[in-house]
Structures are given as C-alpha cells and as structure tokens.
Amino acid sequence: MEQYVVTGMSCAACSARVEKAVSAVPGVESCSVSLLTNSMGVQGTASSSDIIKAVVDAGYGASLKGADSAASASSRLAADEAALEDRETPLLKKRLITSLGFLIVLMYFSMGHMMWGWPIPAWFEGNHVAMGLVQLLLSAIVMVINQKFFISGFKSLWHRAPNMDTLVALGSAASFVWSVYALFAMTDAVVKGSDTLVMEYMHEFYFESAAMILTLITVGKMLEARSKGKTTDALKSLMKLAPKTATLVRNGEETEVPVEMLKKGDIFAVRPGESIPVDGIVVEGSTAVNEASLTGESIPVDKAEGDLVSAATVNQSGYIRCEATRVGEDTTLSQIIKMVSDAAATKAPIAKIADRVSGVFVPVVISIAVLVTAVWLLAGRDFGFALARGISVLVISCPCALGLATPVAIMVGNGMGARNGILFKTSASLEEAGRAQIVALDKTGTITSGEPKVTDMVPAEGVSEEELLRAAGALEQRSEHPLAKAVLLRASEQGVELPATEDFKALPGNGLSARLGGEELIGGSLKYVSGIAQVGAEMTSRADALSAQGKTPLLFVKGGRLLGIIAVADVIKKDSPQAIRELRDMGIQVVMLTGDNERTAKAIGGQAGVDAVIAGVLPGGKEDVIKKLMEQGKVAMVGDGINDAPALTRADIGIAIGAGADVAIDAADVVLMKSRLSDVPAAIRLSRATLRNIHQNLFWAFFYNVLGIPLAAGALIPAFGIKLNPMFGAAAMSLSSFFVVSNALRLNLFDIRNASKDKRIKNALAGLDLSGMEQKKEESVMEVLLHVKGMMCHHCEATVKKAVEALPGVTEATADFEKGTVEVKLSAPVDEAVFRKAIEDKDYEFVSCELK
C-alpha cells in the first residue's frame, strides 16, 4: 500500500470526494482516505503522478509519503512524526482569540445597547445608519479573519463537491448580504423620514449572526483539532521511542554515530540506562532489558549471549555488545509503527455507511435550506424570517460528526492495542475481531509453551526426590537433548549440585549411560530400562499413566537399582486456562487443533478447558478444518508456526503469537507481541469496546442531524412557537464534532484486561458440529520408510515428524522412536539427500531410506 498526505480536507464530504476521484483512476484497486490523519492509502498499479493529479483535479492537494527514497529510515520517521504534529490547534486558537475580540465589540453594539440599553458614545444616539455601519465593519473584519471558510467552501462548490465549509460560508454570507441590503434600505427610509420602516429594517440586521456563526464554528474546529491530536498520541509516542544515536564498535574502539549509519552485521555497545538502537543479537555480556515500549510488559527480561534484543527497548543493568540483525525500516519498532500507521490509513467496513451519507449530505442540506426558505415565504412570512430559518438549517448540519465517528474510535483503539502489545494490521481487523464466534487454537506454542519441562517426579521406594534429581541431572548434563535441558533446569531451580560423571554414552533410540561413583548410571524409556533393571508393576502403571497424559516418562537406574521416574512434557502456559475461560465467558466456542493422537490431545484439552478438540490434524489440514468451522460462524485462528500460515490467512481473523515465525505474523490480521494467550481475549475485548464506541458516535451523528435540521427549519414553530436562532445552530454544530471525538477518547480509560464486565455475544453458538472434520489422508503416489538413529522419546518423534512434514511433497510422517523409523507418505517424489539434510539439521542420524 502506498500512502499519501492529502491537504485541504475539512470534513467527511471532502474525504469522500477524494476517495471517489482516486478510485476512478485506472489501475487503482482500492483507496481509503482518513480525515483524521489527512492521509490516503492506495493499492494498485496506478502511478503516483496520476493519483496526485486526480486529487488536485478534485480541488485538494496530495504528496507521496516518504517521496525521497534516498532518505534514511530515521529521517522518514522524523518526517512522519512531523506530519502528525498538531499545527492546526495553535493557528485556530490565534484566529479564535482575534475573532472574539471583534465579536465582543459587535455584540455590545448590536445586542447590548439595543436590547439592554448599555451606554454608547453620544454621537451614536439616534444615528441608526452609523450603528449599522459599525456592525457591518466589525462583522466584515471577523469574516476576513475567518476567510478560510469562504475560500475552501466556495472552491469546493466550484468543483461541484460542496463540504462543511460550504455550509458555513453560505450561512454566514447570506446573513451578511441580507444585512447589507437591510442597511441600504434603512438609509433610504431615513432619507424619506419613515421612522417605522427604519425600526423594521433595524430588526433585519444579522451582522452579529454572520460573525457569531464563524466564531462558534472556529471554537468547535479548535476543540476538534485538539482532540484529534490526542488520538494520535500513541503513534507519536512510538515514533519518539526510536533512538537517534548508537555506540558503534569498530576495531575495538567505541564511537557514537547517528543510528542510520548502523548496518547489518555491525557490532554496537549498549550501557545501562541506554536504549537499544536497532534489532540485534547479544554477542557479549548479559543484562535485563525493559521491553515495555514494545510489549507493554513492565517486568524486565534477562538477556545473555545468543539472545535477541529489539530497538527502543531499554538496557537496565549490564553492559552488552550486540550484532545488528535488522536496521532502518526492518526493525521491530519500525514494523510496529508501519502497522499502526497502515491501520489508520485503512477504512473499517462500518465506516462505509457514514461515507455514503457524507457523499450526498451537503448538497441535500443546501437543497433543504432553499426549500425551507421558500416554504416560509409561501406561508406568508417576511423574507428576513424565512432566510433566518434557511441559514439555521445550513449552519446546524454537521457532516464532520458523521465522518469522524469511525476513524477517531479506530485510531484510539489501535493506539490502545499498540500500548498493550496488540497490533491490528487494518481497521477491518479491529472491527471484526470482536465479532468472532469460534476461536481455533493451535496447541504447540499457543496453548503450551513449546518447550519441554519437568512435570512429575516419582521416586522409587527409599529414594528421595533430591537423590533422583541429582542422579538424573548428573547423567543428563552432558546431553544436548531437549529433554535433558528440562531436567537440568529443574535441578538448577532447586539448587541441586550435580556431580561429574565418567564414560558418558548416548545410546541412539534407547537412552543414556555413564558411571557415577563407580556405579553404572542409566536413563531412558520404560521399554529400554525394563530390560536392564527390575521395574515393578506399580512404577510401570505410573509410567503408562503419565504417557496417557501426553507426557514422556524417563526412568533412571543406578547400580542396577531403579531410582524413579521423571516425567517431561510441553506444559500448558500458566495463563492459558484463564484465557480460555474468559473466551468461553464471552460466548465464544474454543477449539484446540493438534497433530497429537486423540488420547493425548483430549488430556491436554481437558487441562486447558477448551470446548472441543480436533486431534491428528495434518500439516496442511488446519486450513481445511478452519474452512469447515467457518460454515458454522465467524472464526478467529490463533497460531505461531509456519504451518499455521494458510489457516491464519483462511480464517475470518488470523491472530499470530508474536514470538512465532515471521511467515505466520505476515499472514495474520492481528499480531500479539507477547507470547501469552491472555492477549487473545484482551484483543477481542478491545475490539468490542471500539465497536461500541463507533456505534455510539454514529448514533449521535445521525440523531443530531435528524433532530437538529427539522428544529432549525422551524418545524416546532406552528405548534409551540419554538424557533432556533442561527447563532445557536452554529454553536450546536461546533460542539457535535467535539462530542464525537471526546467520546472516542474515552476508550483510553478502558481496561482491556478486566473480564468482570464481559458479556456473551448475542449470536453465540450453542455448540459445534465436528462431524466430517477428521483428517482424511491425501492420495499418495508412494510411501517410504526412513531409518533414523538418536530418537529417544515422544519429543524426538515430534521434532523429526515436524521436520519431515515441512518438506515439499510430504503429506504425512509418522515417527516411532522405539523402532527408530519414520513412515512417510508422499504426493510427489523426494530425493534421499533432502530427507538426510532435514533429519541431520535436527541433530539426528539418518541411516537409510527404502520404499515400503
């Protein structure tokens, strides 16, 4: 999407006009114009010169954002920040103060003296022509001060695209012109000596209305501009986070340079208290980094050699050196800013209703004003009275409130999300997330942590947990297996000192062995250990029960005696059950998708508390499941892996966990910067609150005009004698937009983590029909059997299975660590060397490949 800066827009009718003009350019696929940020997003093959010409021909100005391709990323960021700076409010404030000065004097003469007898210089007494001339002069000065309304309004009228300024200009000009006519007519009556006519024409003066309309609209414009400036605070604060300098390390020397001079591969240093300038990887030192600026999480994250760091996060404790991996527009911060900015440039589907109304609103209002004036004249009223009713209709009508109702709420909602580590890529995704009826969750990395951890310790009779853990840790400390890391982490957490072992051996497909204190120490699967030591019925039963729960039981033997069982599993994240409970309380059906067997899947699904489990899902099968779920309601898919990307794209809303694969993040509509499931209900909660706010704004905008226009036209005069002075109409118009923007700003007070006020959606599903969602095996042209050494557990099986299934042409892989084999079904031939590389890249030994 190419973004443009559009100038000269003053209301929703303007943005609708620009959008219509650009959409008509050949090659433009889609166009959305934001009145809030004065920006335009265009997709298609049309050239920028053609697009800019279309905007200019429509009576507005346009320029391409970041037109200088040679400019650095930081320069473009500064330009974007400058574009969001509120320059309008100071100018409007100056205009308002000057206008008020002259208006107060005008009101003193026109109303203070005439209505309440306030004193005036003696030479004005009885000189009605002089009074009229003073009012003409003062109102003309106010009109010159606010000439922008007339220039913009009549220019738009000339281009046959009248806008809000046209309504204001017509109303003020009509009041002034009629008052000038009344002044000349009164002068003629003075010459003729008709005091009665002089007093009649004095009451036909609307000079104060002409000036008051302009001044009150300026008040509203200033309040609106000030509030609109606040809606972009989140985006501006993100831009201000970008560091301006970096400490470059070259030939061992440190030099402070502008951040744009950093290139990929450069080494830079960061001292405690400094912001990290670009994304990188720690190559020296360790520290704690505050990532609140990107994730909203205030607790610092420990970083050591090999860990990734992001631009704009703050180094809190230690001195570190890092290698730059992403610079300029590729950094995480730049991507977040681009995402939030792009979302502001897109248009939510709900805004289309207001856009359609805004496109015809002003011409219809002008027609109504002319009709109202004509009707009152036909009803026998004098021209001054009829004109006042027409002017009231012009100045009370407000297309701005309609045009701002959606974008201001979307901008505030997007900013709220960004501050909390929830990024909506488009306005449509912010709107649609709250309408989800079904949430499909990928198991690994989404519900679970994706890393094995010790879940159970079952020491044999006469053996303590510490003794079991010390022996297991001593054996595993020389192993590189993922399960070994889980055991060592538990030992470290409990402060268990691990003795050194001798003669360490890894027994492929079986387990590990070593010597400790002269005795043989062995660890491995139930099948392997049962052939070495006596494993009683009770321990065998416990091992089988742990396997049934989706865990991997590791048995340890020392000197021929069983020490016990340590169970390791990919555990459920701490916040997952609570997050799933919150989703269900919202009336959302929660489904877990996994490639595990049905028994294991149901065990994990039961612990997580999901409504339904779909097990045995093949890599390419998630998309098919999503398609079938979409037949029952709106589906949000949550995932983090490469194989989740098709499903994320297929779903009504794709939600990517931030720590996942880049391809999954690219495919998603919503990105969660923190890898915690509790952000899913938070995102849905924020979407619902934003949607409620939009509905409130639209209701007010429509209700205001539906009620205000008949009142201004004099509909209540025959029955109640109530008529609306044009000045009060202008005041109402000026406050309507301010009300809409202020209501949107209330979203900043919304607590997206508070589940106490959650309500079930009205169209909540009673249940799900999962029939027909069993994964059907695809037609295979051949089947091969791979022989692999080094698999020791179910985690090994999962790793090898995932690696093989990621290969093009592979439809399904079934690994068996006990047999040391992988059964592979193919839809196209795959070279043996490809299998070998995929397996050896995961640190397992490829033995052979044979046709089944």
N, C-alpha and C positions, 0 to 999 in steps of 0.2 A: 504493500500500500504506500502510495506517495502522499505526503502531507504538504498542505499549502497554508499560508497565512492569508486570511481574507480581511480586507478593510472596508469600512463604510456601512457595515450592517448595524441596524439599530433595533430590529425586532424580529419576531418569528417569520413575518411575511418576507423579510429580506433574505433570511436563510433558505426559505422555501423557494424563492425566486432564483437564488444562486444554484441551489441543488437542481432545479428544473433545467436551468440553462446548461450546466455542465453535463447532466445526464443525457442531453440531446447531442453531445459531441460524439461523432463516430469513433468507436474503439473504447468508449467508457463503459465498463461493465457494472460498476456500482459507484455511488457518490453519497457521502454523508457530510453535512455541514453542521458544525457546532457553534451556535450563537454564544455559548458560554465562554469558550476559549478562542473565538474568532478563528477557528481552524477548519480545514476541509480535508477529508481523506478520500482519495480516488484510486480505484483499481481498474486496470485495463491496459490497453496498448496505445491509447491516445498520447500524443506528445504534450509535454508541459506547456509549450507555446500555444497550442490550440486550446488547452484548458484555461490558461490565463486570459486569452482573447475572449473566450465565452463569458468569463466573469466580468471583464472590462465592458463588453458589449451590453451586459445586463445592468451596468451602472455602478459597479463596485470595483475594488482593487484586489489584486492577488499576486503572491510571490511564492516561489517554491521554498519550503523549509530546508535549511542547510544547503542552499544553492551552491555554495563554494565547496566543491568536492575536495579541494586541497586542504581545507580547514581541518585542524585536528579535532579529535573527539571531544577534548575538553573545551575547545573554542566553540564547537557546536552546542555543547552542554550549556556553556555560558550564554550563548545566543538564545537557546530555548528558555533558559531561566529569565533572561531579559524580556522575552516575549510574554512571559506570564506575569511580569511585574505590573502592578496596578498603577498605570499612568492616568487613568480616566478620573479616578476619585479626586485628586488634587485640582485638576482642571475644572471639574464640575463644582467643587467647593468654592473656587475663586469666582466662577460665574454666578453661583448662588448668592454669595455674600454681596457682590456688586448689584445684582438684581434686587435683592431685598432692600438695599439702601434706597434705591429709587422708588421701589414699590411702596415702602412705608410713607414716603412723602406723597405719592399719588393717592394712597388710601386716606391720608389725612385730609386732602382737599376734596376727594370725591365722596367720602362717606363720613369722615369725622366732622367736617363743617356742615355738610348738607343734612345729615341725619341727627347729629347730636349738638350742633351749634358751637363746635370748637372754634376758638378765635383765629382770624386770618388778618393779614395787613389790610388797612382801611381802604386802600385803593382797589381791593378786590370786591368790597362790599357792593352788591347790586350789579357788578360787572360780570354778567354770565358768560359773555364771549371770552373774556380774559380767563375765567375759570376753566372753560372748555379748552382753550389753547394750552394752558398749563398741563391739563390732563393728557392732551394729545402729545405734547412734547415729552412728558415723563414716560408715557406708555411706549412711544417710539424708541426712546433710549433703551428700555427693557427689551424691546423686540430686536434691536441691533445687537445687544449683548448676547441674546439667545438666537442669533441668526442661523446657527447650525440647524435648528429645527426646520427653518424655511428652505435652506439650501438643499438639505437631504430630502425633505418632504416633497418639494416641487420637482426636484431632479428625478425622484422615483416616480412621480406622477407622469413626468415627461417620457419615461421609459415604460409607461403603462404597467408599473409594478408598485402601486401605492403601498406605503408602510405606515407604521405608527406615527412617524414624524409628519406624514401627510395629514393624518387626522388632527394632530396638534396644530400644524401650520394653518390648515383650513379653518379650524375653530377660532384661533387667535386672529387670523387675517380677517375673517368675516366679522368678528366683533369690532375690530379696529375700523374697517371700511365703513360699516354701518354707523359707527360713532362719528366718523368724519363727515358722513352725509348729514347726520343729525345736527352737527355743529354748524355746517353751512346753512342748513335750513333754519336753524335758530337765529343765525346772523341776519337772514332775510326777514324773520319775524320781528327782530329788534328794530330793523330799519322801518318796518311797517307799523311799529308801535303796538304789536299784539302781545300783551303780557301772558295771556292764556296759552298761546302757541309756544312762547318762549319756555314756559314751565313744562309743557308736554315734551318738547324736544330735549330739555334738560334731563328728563327721566329716561330718555332713549340712549343716553351715553353708556357705552360698555367698555370705555377705555380701561377701567380697572380690571374688567374681566379678561381683556386681551393680555394684560401684563401678568395678572394673577395666574392664568392658565399656564403660561410659560414658566413662571417661577415655581409653581407647585409641581409641575412635571419634572423640573430640574431637581427639586428635592427628592422626588421618587427615583430619578435616574441616579443621583448620588448615593442614596441608600442602597439601591440595587447593585451599583458598581462596587460599593464597599463590601457587600455581602458576597457578590460573585467572586471577588478577590480572595475571600476566605475559603471558598470551596476548592480552590487550587492550592491551598496551603500544604496539603500532604505531598503533592507533586513537587512543589517548590522546596520543601524540606528535604526530599530525596535528592534533589539536584545539588543542594548545598552540602550534602554529605561527601561529595566527591573531593578527595584531597587534591591540592594544587601542586604540591611538590613531593619528591621521593628522594631517598638516600641511595644512590647508585653505587655499587661496589665494583670497582674495576682495578685489576692488578693489585688487589689487597687494600686499595685506598677508597675511602668513602667520600662521595661528592654529592651535594644537594643539587638536584636538577628539576626542571618542570616535569610534571608527571607524563606529559605527552612524549617525552624523549625516551621513556622506557619501551623496550622492545621485547618480544617473546624470547625467553632464554636468558635475559639479563638477570643478574643477582642484585637484590636490593636488601637493605637492612631496615629494621623497624625497632625503635626503642620503646620502652614502657611509656604509655600515655599517648603514643602517636597512632594515627590512623594508617591502616594498610592501604597503599596507593593503588595496587592492581591485584587481580586474582593471581595466586601463585601456590607453590608447594614449599613447605619448610625444609630447608637443607641443613640448617644448623641451629641448635638451641631449642628451648621449649618455653612455653608461656601459656597464659589463659587469655582468650580472646572474647571480647564482648560483641556478640553478633546481633544485638537488639535492633540495630538500624535496618537489618535485612529480614530478620525472622520475627522480631517482636519479643524474643525470649531474653529476659534480663540476666539469667544465670550464665556466667562466663563458661566457655568451652575450652577444655585443655587441648593444646596443640603441641605436637612433638615432630621430630624428623619424619618426613613422608606424609604428613597431614596437609590437607588443602586449606588455604585461607582465602578470604574474599575481600575485594576492595570496599573501603568505607567502614569496615569493622575495626574495632579499637584494641590494640595490644595493651593489656593491663599490667602484666607483671614482668616477664623476662625479655631479654634481648634475643632477637631471632634474625636469621638471614633466610631469604626465600628466593626461589627461581620463578620469574614471571611466566605464567602459562596463558593468561588472557589479558590483553591490554586494549585500551581505547574503547570502542563500541562493543567489544566482545565480553567485557567484564560482567559479572552478575549484576552489579548495580546498574550499569548502562542498559542491560536487558530488562531489568525491572522498570526503569524509567520509561523505556520504549514501550513496554507492555501497558503501563498505566496511561501513557500518552496516546497510544493507539486506541485504547478502550474509550478514551474521552472523544476521540475523533470519529468513532463509530456511533451508530444510532440504534437505540433499543426498538424492538418491534412495536411496543406500546406507544412510542412517540409518533408513529405514522398517523394515528387518529388526529392528534393535535396538528400535525403538519398539513393534513388535508384541509382542516378547518382554517388554519392560518393562511393558506394559499388564496382563499377567496374571502377571508374575513373583512379586510379593509374595503374592497370595492362594495361589499354588501352593506357595511356600516355607512359608507358615503351615500349609497342609494337610500338607505333607511332615513338618514338625516334630511336629504332632499324631500323625500316623501312626507316625513313628519312636518316639515315647514309648510309644504303645500296643503296638507290636510288642515292644519290650524288656520291657514289663510282662508281656505274654503269654508271653514267653520265660523268665519266672521271675525276672527281675532286680528289685531293690528300686526303690521309686519315685524315690529320690534319684538313682540311676544313670540310670534311664530319662529323668528330667527333664533331667539334665545333657546327654544326647545331643540331646534336643529343643532345648534352649537353644543348644547349639553350632550346630545347623542354622540357627536363626534369626539368630545373630549373624555367621556366616561368609558368608552370602549377601549379594551386593552388586549391586543394580540400578544403582547410580551409575556403576560402571565401564562398564556397557553404554550408559547414557545419555550419558556424556561421550566415549565412544570416537570418535564422528564430529565433534561440534561443536568440540572443542578443536583437533583437527587442521585443520579448516576455518578456524577463526579465525586460527591461526598461519600457515597457508598464505596466507590473504587479506592478513594483515599483511606477510608477506614480499613478496608481489606489489606491494602499495602502496608499500613502501620502494624497490622497483626500477622504479617507473613502469608496473606491470602491474596493471590493475584488473579483477577478476572481479565482475560485477554480482550474481550469485547463487551459492549453494553448488553448485547443479547445474552451472553453467558451469565451476566449478573442478574438479568431478569429471569432467565429460565431455570437457574439453579434452585430457586425457591419453589418451583412447581414439580420437582421430582417426586414420583410416587414409589419408585423402586430404586434402591442403591445396591449395585453389584460390587462386591469387594474381592479383589484378588487376595489370596491368603498370604503368600510369602512376601514379606517386606511391607505389607499393608496392615494386615491384622497381626501378623507376627513380626518379630524384629529382623528376621532374615539371617541371624547369626546364632549358632548353637550355644546353649548354656546348660549348666548342670541344674536339673530339676529335682532329682531324688537321690538320696544316699541310703543304701540298705546294707549296713554292716552285718557280717555273719555273727553267729553267737560267740561271745567272748572277745569280739573285736570292736574297738571304739571308732567313731566317725573320723576322729583325727588320725588314727592309725591307718584307716582305709585311705583317707585322702593323702596322707604323707607318702604311702607306697605308690598310689596311683600317680601322684604328681611327679615322684622321682622317676617313674617309668616313662611318663609322657613328656618330660621336659626336653627330651632330645628329638621328639617327633614334630613334624611340620603339619600333621593332620589337623583339620579344623576342630575335631572333637577333642584333640589334645589341648588346644588353646582354651577350650571351655573348662577343662579340668584344672589347668594351670591358673586360670582366672579365679576359680573358686578357692584354690589353695592360697593365692595371693590375698584375696579378700579376707580370709580367715587367719592370715598371718602364720601359716604353717611353713616351717623351714624344711626345704627339700634336700635330702642327702644326695650325693653324687652316686651314679651307677656305673657299672663296667659291662663290657661286652654287649652293648646295645645292638639289637637287631630288629628290623621291621620285617614281619613275615607276611608277604603280599596275600591279601584275601583272607587272612586269619587274625593277626594281631601284632603285638609287640613282645619282646623278651629282653631281659637284662639281668645282671647279677647285682644284688644288694646285700652287703654284709656276708658274703659267701653263699647266700641262698639265691635260687633262681626266682626271678620275678616275672610273671606273665600277665598280660592283659589282652582281652579280645571279646569276641562274640560268644553267646551261650553255646553254640554248636562246637566252636573250637575249644573253649575252656572245658566243656563236658568230657572231652576226650583225654584231658590231661589230669584233671582233679575231680574229686567227688563233689557233685552239686546236688544237694538234697532236693526232694520234691517241693518243699516249701519255697526254696530260692528259685527253682525252675518256674514255679507258678507265679512268683513275683515278677520274674523276667518276662514271662509271657503277657502278664497284665500290663506291664509298662509298654511293651511293644504294641499292645492293643490301643493304648492311648496316644500312639504316634511318636513314642519316644524310643531312643536307641539305648538298650541296656548294655553296659560294659562291665564284664566280670574280671576280677583281679585275684591272682593266686600268688602266694609267696611260700616257697619251700614245700610245694605240693598241697598247701592248705588254702582253702577259699577264704579270702578276706571280705568279700561282699560285692555289691553291685552299685555302680554309679550310673544313673540314667541321664542322658543328654538329649536335648530337643531344641528345635527352633521355637522359642517360647512366645506366647502372646504378649504384645506390648501392654504395659500397665494401664494405659488409658483406653485400650480397645473395647473392653466390655462396657465401660461407662459411655463411650461414644456411640456404640451400637444401641445401648438402652435409650439414649437421647434421640437417636434417629427413629426408633420404634415409637417413642412417645409422641413424635411429630406426626405419626400416622403413616410412616414410610416402611415398606417391606424391605428387609435387609437380606441379601442373598450372598453366600460365600462361594466363590469359584476356586477350584483347586485340581491339580493333577493327581493328588493322593488317591489311594484306594478309599472306598466308601466307609469302611470301618474307622480308619484314621481320621478322615475328613469329618465324620459325624462327631467324633470325640472332640476335635478342636472346635467345630461349630457349636457344640454344646457348651464348651467353656466360654466361648466368645458371646454366646446368646443370640445368634442370628436366627432369622425366621426359617430359612431354608438353606440347604447345602447341595451344590451340584458338583459331584466328585468325578474323577477320571477325565477331566477336561483336557483335550489335546491342545498343543500349542496354537494351532490355527482354529481351534474350536470355540474360543472365547467369543469371537465375533458372531458366530452362529447362535450362541446362547443369548447374546445381547439382542440380536435381531428378533428372536422368539419372545424375549421378555418385553421388547418394545411393542409387541402386539397387545400386551395387557395394560400398558401405561407408560408414562414418561420415565426413562431410565437414566440414572447417573452411574457411570462406571468409574471406579477408583482403582488405580494400579500404578506400578512403578517400573516394570520391566520392559525390555524391548518387545517381548511377545505380547505385551498389553496394548501396544500402539494401535493395531487395527480395531480392537474393541473400544478403545478410548475415542477413536475417530467415529466409529459407528454409533455410539450411544448419543442420546439427546444432549447429555452433558458429560464430557470427559474430564476427570479430575486426576491430576498427576501428583504423586507424593514427591516433594522437592528433591530428596536425596536420590531419586531414581535415575533411570537412563535418560540422556538428552532427547532421544527419539520419542520417548513417552511424553516428556514435557512439551516437545514440539507438537505432538498430536492432540494434546489436551486443550480444553477450553478454560480450565481453572488450574492454577499451579499452587500447591501448598509448599511454602518454603521450608517449613518444619516437617519432619517425617513422623507426624503423630496424627492418628485417626480422629482425635477430638476436633481437629480443624474442619473436618467434613460437616458435622452438624453446625459448627460456627459459621461456615460459608453459607449454608442453606438458611440459617437464622438471619444473617446479614442480608441475603437476597430477599427474603420475605419482608424484612423491615423496610428495605429500599422500595420494594414494590408497593407496600402500604403507603409509604410517603408519596410516591408518584400518584397513586390513586387519590390521596387527599389533595395534592396540588392540582390535579386535573379537575377534580370536583369543584374546588374553589374557583379555578379559572373559568369553567363553564357556568357555574352557578352565579358568579359575579356578573358576567356579561348577560346571562339570561334574565337576571333580576334588574341589573343596572340600566340596560338600554330601554326597556318599557318605562321605568321610573323617570329617566331623563326625557323621554318622548312626551311625558305628561299624561300617561295612562291613568294616573290616580287623581288628576285634576277634576274631572266631572263628578266623581263620587265623593272625594274627600278634600278637594281643593289643595292637594299637596303638589308643589312644583319644585323642581331641582334647579337651583342657580348654577350656571356654567362653572363658577368657581369651585363649588362643592363637587361637581362632576370631575373636574381636574384633580382635586385632592384625592378623590376615590381612585382615580386611575393611577396616580403616582404611588399610592400605597399598595395596590393589588400585586404588583410585581415584587415589591419588598416583602410582602406577606409570604409569597410563594418561596422566595429564596431563603427567608428566615426559617420557614418550616423545614426546608431541606437541611439546613444547618443543624437542626435538632438531632439529626442522625449521629452527629459527633458524640452525643451523650448516650447513645445506645450501647449496651453491654453485650457483645456477641458471645460471651461465654456463659451468660446467665440463662439456664434452661428452665427456670421456675415459671416463666410466662409462655412457654411453648404451647402451641395449640395444634390439634390434629387437623390436617388439611381436609377440606370438605369432601373432596373426591378421593379419599383414602381407600385403598383396595382392601377387601375383606380377607383375601388370601391370594396365593399364586397357583397357577396350574403349571406344574413342572413336567407334565407328561410330554414325551417326544423330545425332551432335551438331553436324553442320554447321548453321549458322543458316539457317532457312527464312524467306524474306521473307514478311511478313504481307500479307494481302489489302489492297489499296489501292483507295480509291474514286477517286483521281485522282493525277496526277503533275504537278509544276510545275517550272519552270526559273527559278532566280534568277540575275540578273547582278550580280556584286559586284566592286568595284574595291579594290585595295590588298593582295590576297593575293600574296605573293612566294615562298612556299616551302611545303614539306610541313607545317611547323609552323603556318603560317597556315591551311592546309587543315584541320588537326586542330582548331584553335580555332573556326573557322566551323562545321565539322561538329558539334562538341560543342554549340555554342550553338543551332544549329537543331534538333538532335535532342532537346534539352531541352524543346522546345515541345510542348504537348498536341496530339495529333492527328498528329504526325510519327512515322512508323515507321522511316524511314531517310533519310540525307542523304549525298550523295557530292560533295565539293568538288574542283575542279580549278583550281589557281592559274594554270596556263598559259593556260587558256581563259577564266578569270575567271567561272566558272559554278558553281552548286550545284544538282545534281539532287535533288529532294525527293519522296519517296513519302509520301502522306497516307492516314490511315484516317478522317479527318474534315476538313472544310474549315477552313483557317486564313487569317485576314484578312491582306492585304498589309502593313498597318500593324504587325502583330505581327512579321512577318519583318523589316521595316525596323528596328524597335526592337532586336530581338535582335542583328542584324548591326552596327548603329551603336554599340550598347553595347560592342562589342569593337573599336571604332575602325576599322571598315572602311566603305567607301561602298556603300550599297545603290543600285543603278541601276534595276532593273525586275524584274517578276515576270510570267511567262507560262505558260499551260497547254501541256503537251507534247502 
